[in-house]
Amino acid sequence: MKKFIASIAAVAAVFALSSCNQEKEPTSVSLVKVAVSMPAEFPSEAVFEGKVVLSNKTTSETIEAQAKAGVAEFKKVPFGVWSASASWSLTGDQLAGIAPELAGVNNVAINGTTDEVILSEAEKDGIEVKIETVYAEKAPLVFSRIYNHGTLKLDTKAYNIDKYLEIFNNSDEVQYLDGLYIGEAYGSAVMVPAYSDIDKAEVVYMQRISRFPGSGKDYPVEPGKSFVVAMNAKNHIDSEVVVNTVDLSGADIEAYVEGAAGFFPADNADVPNLIPDIYQAVTYQAKFLVTQGNIPVLFRASENEIASYEKVLVPGSDALGAAYASYSLAVPAKKVIDAVDIMRTGFETRGGKHLPSAIDAGYAMINQGSLAARKIEKSENGRIYLVDSNNSTNDFVELTNDKADGSHLKARDYSDSRIQPVTE
């Protein structure tokens, strides 16, 4: 708080300056209306009644509102560049009541987003934004914890070999990971998306793909349980080197690649390995999970389908000649089980999507030393169910820790108060 000199002249000067600044720097717009349309497959009389979120792309501020009759209203929104996203989860019974034609489909998420909502003096009297939505059936398997940006050692140098992804069984039946593919969509949390109009695409552009081993039922995940995929399955905590990290010696599988000692110093013989290099956009690229802030994707396909998918040139990657060009593998969006778009905190102004909005209408936040954790929706009969609206802006919380002792990074830990269900 500023200290003011106790004199009439000084106080008057301060008030005059304050008044001048207020006149030159308006900070709010009177009203933002967001009109949300239902997916094309729904009857024309269906109206959106879900949640709408405005996200400031510079400050990371978010504002939420509930839509009524398809419209969400926000009053006195600060000037700036925003994005708007809409999400609504429906049970099978709710869906049947709204769209009888879709009866039999269970637990769907309706989502949509629009980027670059610019609020300035020109819009001070109000603005209307429109969002078109799509729907998707909720996945039985979801990424629940994402630690993919590494941390800092005690000497402040980067420590980037302790990353992990956690996959949670959000269904009521045993799920098997055998033969599923896991990889990275093209780009990262700090990269401007390479492909235009990706938010409306029907494919995911993959830059790296690995595969789970197994013959069918070797890698089960029980309902309400999770499976940890480590970059290196070891205890990374070392009191003399790095402490804001995690013990991954108990991981379920690791991404070890022989011959890449700089990224994978040793193979943990007690932990099985993913099958690596199913696909690489270019042969000299880093291996799976090496990239900081990678965009994780889990999908199901056959080997023949993988071989048939189109390889698409990454725009601009051939500027130095064909030998340096990158080609992403275009995996149909309908094959994706779950994927999470990622944005590094402080890079929001770069904007854009790495994944189609039908898969993820938003993005989770990550930074060095932090973890993106999916929130808990509810707890029943001793087990938890995680939020899955297909909008990671709503579904995830970025966990940080002022103590920098790594306690927030622990795998399979769903006790943090920041991810607990919201109670009215």
Summary of the structure (lengths in Angstrom):
residues: 424
radius of gyration: 23.3
end to end distance: 33.6
largest distance: 83.1
contacts: 1361
relative contact order: 0.15
helix: 14%
strand: 37%
